[in-house]
Amino acid sequence: MTGLLPFETRYRAEKAADIIIRPLDVMTLVYHRRSGITHIVAQPVPEILLAMAGKVMNAAELAAKLAQEYDMDDNADVHAVLSERLEELASLGLVEPVHAP
């Protein structure tokens, strides 16, 4: 146990060149080059992946970045939701947790 709260866990996202994002009506296709898997996702997943492309962030940092680009609040509720999305993206292999030494 690291002692970090879930929204403090930092995640590394794939570089933009390593994923292909294509809108498909209300859903979006995300092709992950490294795994060869195409994922069908909904908002805010594409926005999260684009905001994080090649970077390491936690939910609070991601919320601040998204708040700059979109009309959204940057508060604890948003951090909790983004933390859940990051955990889901990690289970899909689209982001990976970064463990401090």
N, C-alpha and C positions, 0 to 999 in steps of 0.2 A: 504494500500500500504506500503510495507516494505522499499522501496527506493533502493532495490537491482536490479541490472541489471539481465536479465534472466540467464546469464552464471554464476552469483554469487549465485543463488539459490542452496542450498545444498539438496541432496537427500540421503535417506537411502535405501540400497538394501537388499533384502532377503539374509539370510545366504545361503551358498552353499548347505547345507543339505536340504534346503527348496524348492529347485528347481532341476529339472532333465533336463539336456540339452542333446539332441540326434540329431546328424547330420542326415539329410535326403536329399541326393543328394545336390542340391545347396541351399536348405532351411534348417532350423533347427527347431526342436520341443523343446519347453520349457514348461515343466509341472510345474505348480505352486501348490505345495502341499496344501497350506492354502486355496486357492479358489477352487481347483479341476479342474482348467481350463488348457487346453493345448493350447499354442499359437504357431502359425507358423510364424517364423521370418527369417530375412536375416541378413547378416553381416551389421553393426558391433554389432548387439544386443547381440549375445552370448558372444562376447569379452567384451562388456561393463558389462554385468551381472557377468562374472567371475572376472573381474578386481575390481568390487565394492563389491563382496560378503561379506555381513555383515558389510560393512563400510558406512560411510557418506562422500560424496564428492560433490564438484561442478564441472562444466564442465572443468574448468582450471585444477583442481586437477586430474580429470579423464584423461584429455589429457596428462598430465605429466606422469601418470602411464602407459598409453597405449604406449606412446613414448618410454618408457624404454623396453617394451616387443615386440613392433612391429616397423617396419621401417616406421615411420610417423613423420610429423612435429608437433610441439607444438606451434601453433600460434593462432591469434584471429579468423581466419576462421574456424579452427578446433574446437575451443571453441564454436563458434556459432552453428556448425553442431551438436556437442555433446549435447549442450543445447537443441536443438530441439528433439534429440533422447531421452534425459532424460524426457522431457515433454510428449513425446509419451508413454514412458515406465510407467510414472506415471498414464497416462490415462488408461493403461492396468492393473494397480495395481501391476506391477513388481518392481517398486521403489516408494517411497513416499517422498514428500517434507518434509524437516525438518524446522520447523519455530522456530527461536530463540525467547526466552522469552522476 
